[in-house]
Amino acid sequence: MHAAAVARTRARNPANDSRFSHPDNRLFNRFCHISELDPSGSLRAIAMKQLRNNVIRAGLDALYFSGAHHLLRPILAGVGAIFMLHHVRPARDDMFQPNQHLEITPDFLREVLAHVRALGVDIVSMDEAHRRMRERDFARRFACFTFDDGYRDNRDHALPVMRDHNAPFTVYVASDFAEGSGRLWWVALERVIARASAIDIVRDGATLSLDAHDDDAKQAAFQQAHDWLQTLASDAEVQREVSKLCARHGVDDAAIPRELCMSWPELRSFAADPLVTIGAHTISHCNLARESEAEAVRQMRGSRERIEAELQRPALHFAYPYGYRTAAAAREFAMARELGFATAVTTRPGMIFPENAEHLTALPRVSLNGNYQTTRFLSVLTSGAATAMWNGFRRVNAA
């Protein structure tokens, strides 16, 4: 760029003004430089994710510091809540943790349980929650704790905490993970990018090279690759593309489920604990909405049948993998009902209201997100104010 043009660009760019040099304005500065420095969009990806997280955090803070959640609790807290978790394990020091939202620490889980108990809320199993909804027994508010995928840390780190609080919980198991034959592609992608300085993907017929030379670049590369994978037509394509990346960068994606997930023998002893319920989570952890009706039914029924055969216990409850609107909707809700599941949970945010009893296979949950492990947010989350705002104050979102 010509020197005069550079001077004009710097003069009109607020990021070069000393008023905007405070560290708190780093995100703003990133946006100001996007058009100059980021023609590929990698910085834009990370900036947008940071902006989204900051907006959510600001919203939670606003509800907390205004005290509005206290006023809204009697109206918006409903009759119960189903909390959603994945990993529970000690915090890691890695700067690059794109899947951090899927894990909380044992200490934070203790805080959550103590907070729920202090509210006078009953912590119940999914069986008991089902009974209360079916019988319209809403004399006392309830909470359920649910863990997706069947990670070994649920046994090693969550179970001791749940025992300390005599708190029942449900773990939804993808049967291929328990077999050791599944593919946790989001973990594999994280490991590929963690060890690479750049990765190549083919999008719309063109090879796109994603920079991954430092932590910020890795985060942006992960987001871009993740978004690209979500455009593929099937889970088989997603797994195939991630496996190609793993092969090029020396990551053994086949070993990941054996490393992270409980095996059938481990699940048998785990399920023997009276606090534990095992539910189904499909065979391969697929996006059911992408599958044909026959394949979706096979995934749901096959997962339950394998769990029941291996554990000799009924698997009455189901969790939709991914669980957002484009992964589980009316067709999948009807399938779960027709297959005889007592309940099925989504990842759509929301509290449980009496009206949810009419939609037992489309139940919302409250995510315990690893990016927001802050004690003050607990009272906001359990008040129902945050999920109500997300849902436009609709009590039921089951369409």
N, C-alpha and C positions, 0 to 999 in steps of 0.2 A: 504494500500500500504506500502511496506517495506520502512524504512527511507532512505536507499540509493537510492531507486527508486524515492522517492519524491524529493530528492536533485537533481537527474539527470533531472527530469521533470521540476523543477523550473529553473535549469540552462539553459535549452534549450528553455524555454518559454519567448519570448520577453516581455510579459506583466509584468514579474517580474524584468525587467531592469528599472532602474530609468529614463532612457531616454524616456520611454513610460508612465511615471506616470502622465503627465499633464492631467487635466480634459478633454481637447479637444480630448484625445485619449481613452475615455471611451468605445466608440463603438469598437475600435480596441481591447481593453482589453477583451471585451465581446466575440469577436470571438476567441481570444487566449484560453479562458477557456472553450469553448463549449464542446470539446471532453472529458474533465475531469469532468465537473460539470453538463452536460446537456444531458444525454443519451436519455431522452424522446423527445428532440427536442424543448422544450418550449422556451428556450433562443434563439435558432436558429431562431424561428419564429419572435420574436420581433426584433432580430438583423437585419434580412433580411428586415423587414419593415422599420426600422430606416435607414438602408443603402440605400434603394430605395428613401426614402424621402430626405436623404442627397445628393444623386446623382442628383435628380431633382433640389433641391435648388442650388447645386453647378453649374449645367448647366444654370439655370436662372441668377445666379450671374455672370457667365462667359460672357454670352451674354450682360448683362447690363454694366458691368465694362469695357468690351472691346469696347463698343459702336457699336458692329456689328449689333445690331438690328436696329439702325438708317439707316445704309446703306442698310439693307435687306428689310426694310419696303416697299419701292415702288414695290418690286418684290413679296414679300410673304404675304402682308396684304390682298390681294384679293379685292373684292368689298364690303365685309361686314363680320360680325361675329354674331353668335348667342350665347349669353352667357347662361350658365347653372347654376342654383342655386337650393337649396332646402330650408333650414332654413335661416331666417334672424332674429337674436335675440341677446340680450346682451351677452357678453362673460360670460362663467361659470368658476368657480374656481376649479372644480373637476380635480384632477390629471389624473384620468382614464376617458378618452373620446375617445373611439375607433372610434366613428362616427363623430369626429370633422371635418373631411374633408367635411361633408355635411352641414356645417353652417358657415356663416360669420356674422359680426356685422353690425348694421345699419350704423355706421361710415365708415366702409370699403365700403359698398355699395355707400355711398355718394361720397367717393373718386373715385370709379370706374366711376360713372356717370359724375362727374366733369371732369375726365380725358378724357372720350369719347367725351364730349361736346367740350373740349379744342382742340381736334384733328379735329374739324369741321365735325364730323361724325353725320349723322341723326339717332336719336333713333326712331325706327318705330315699329309698330305692326307686328305680323306675317302675317296679311292680306296684309299689304303694302309690306312686304318683298316678299310675294308670287307674288304680282302684278309686282314688279320690276324684279324678276327673270323670270316670264313668258313673260313679254314684253321686256326683255333685256334692262331695263332702269337702266344703271349703271353709269349715269353721276355723281352721288354723292355716296360716301360710306355710308353704313347703319349698324346699330347694333340693334339686338333684345335682349330683356331680357326675359328669360323663367325660370319658377319655377316648379319643379316636386313635385307631391303628394298631394298638397292642404293643406298645414299646416296653422294653424291659425295665426302663426307669420307672414305669408305673408301679412295678413290683418293688424295685429297690429303693425308690425315694418317695413315691406317693403313698404306698400302702402303709408304711410306718406312721406317717402323719395322719392318715385317715383313721388308723387304729387309735391313735392318741385321742381323737375326737369322737370315736365310736360312730364314724360317718360312713354309711354305705355308699357305694359308687358303682358305675357301670363302665366297662371297657368294651368298645366295639372293635372286633377283630376282622381284618381282611385275611381270608384263609390262606392266600398265597404267601403272605408275609410270615404266617406261622409255619408254613411249609419250608420257608427259606428260599423260595423260588420267585418271589415277586420282585418288583422294581420300584424303589422309592426314588423316582426320577428327580424330584426337587432337591433331595439330599445329594444325589449324584451330580446334578448340575452345580450345586454349591461347591462340591469338592473339585470338580474340573476347573472352575474359575479361580478357586483359591490357589491352585498350583500353576496356573497359566499366566503368561504376560499378555496373551491375546487369544481369542478364539474366532474361528470362522463358522458362519452359518449361511445356509442358502435360503434366501427369502425371495419369493416371487421370481425365481429363476436366476437371481443374481447372488453372487457370493459377497457377503458383508463381513468385514473384519471388525471385531469388537475389541477395543483396547481394554486390557485388564492389568495395567502395570502397577497400579496402586489401589488402595482400599476404595477410594471414591470411584475409580474407573471400574473396579470389580463389581461394585454395587450397581452401577449403571449397566454394565454388561449383563449381569444376572437379570435385571429387570427387562432389558430388551430381549434377551433370549427366552425368558419366561413368557413374555407377551407374544413372541413369535410362536412358541410351542402351543399356546392356547388357540392359535388360528388353525392348527392342523385338524384334519377331519376326524381322527380317531385316536384313542389312547395307544393303540398299537403303533401308530406313526410317531407319537410323542416318545414312546419308549425306544423305538428304533433310532430316532435322531439323537436322543441323549446317549444311547449306547455307542453310537458312532463317535460322539465327542469323547466319551470315556475311553474308548479304544485308542483314540489319537493322543490322549493326554495321560494315559497310564493309570486310570481309575478303574478299580474292579467293582462295577456296579452290582454284579451278582452277589458279592459278599455283604453288601450293605444290610439286607433284611436279617441275615444271620447275626450280624453284629449288633443291630439295634432292636430287633423285635423278639418277643418271647416265642419259643418253639412250642409244639404241642405238649411235650412232657412238662415244660415249664408252666404252660397255661393250665394243665390239669391240677397241679399243686396250688397254683394261684387261685383258680376258681373254687377250690375247696374252702377258702376263707369265707366265713359267713357274711362278710361285708361286701363281697365281690359278686357282681353279675356280669356275665359275658353276653354281649350282643353281636349281631352280624353287621358286616361293613363291606359286602360284596366279596367276590373271589379275588379280583385283581386290583381293587381300589380304582375302578374305572368311573369315568363321567357317564352316568347312566343315560342322560339325555342324548348323548352322541350315539348310543347303541340302538340297534333294532329292538323291537318289542320282545322278540324271542330271546335275544342275547341278554337284555336287561333282566328278564325273568330268570334266565339261567344263572346270572350273576347273583341275584338276590336269594333265590331258592338254594342254589348250590353252596353259597357261603353258610347259610343256616344249617343245611344238612351236614356239611363237613364238621362244623363246630359241634353239633349235637352228637355226631358219631364219635368224634375224638374225645369229647369231655363227658359224654353221657349225661348231659344236662340240657334242658330246653333253652333255645335262643329265641326269646319272644320279642326282642326289641331290636330295632334297626337304626343305623345312621347312614345317610346318603353321603358318599364321598364327595368332597368339595361342598356340596349342599347349598350353593347359592342358586338364584333363580334359573340360570341357564344350565344347571346341572341336575336340578330336581324341581319338578313342577307337577301340574295336574296329572299327567300320565303316570309318573313315578309314584305319586301319592296313592293313586288308585291301585297300582300294582302291589304296593306294600299292604294295602288293605285287603286285596283279594288273596294275597299269599298268607294272610292270617297273622301278620305281625300285630302285636298289641299296641305298640307305639313305633313311630319313626321320627327321627329328629333331623332337622336341617341345620344350616349355618346361618339362616336368616336371623337377624337380631330381633329380640323381643322378649317380653315377660309372658307368663302364662295367665290368661284371663279365663273366666268361666266359658266364654265362647270357644276357646280352643278345644274344649271337650267334644266339639262337633268335627274336629279336624285332627284326630289322634295320630295320623300318619303324616302330618305337616307341622310338627311342633317347632317353634323357634327356640333359640338358645342365646345365652349371654356369654360372649367370648371372654375368657381370662387371657388377655393378649400380653405377650411378653414385652411388648414395647411400652406398656403402661402399668408397670408393677409399682404403683404408688399408692400408699395407704389411703390418702385422701380421696382417691378415685372410687374406692369401694362403696362409700355411701352414695355416690352418684349412680354407680352401676346398679346397685340394689334398689334404688328408688324408682327405677324405671324411666327416669327423665331422659336419659341419653338415648335409649332405644326408642322411646316414644317420638322424640324429635327426628330420629333417623327414619321412622316409619310414617312421618307426617301425621302422627297421633292416631293412626289406625290401630285398633286393638288386636286385630287378626290380619295376618298377611299370608294367606294360604292358597292364593290363586296360582 
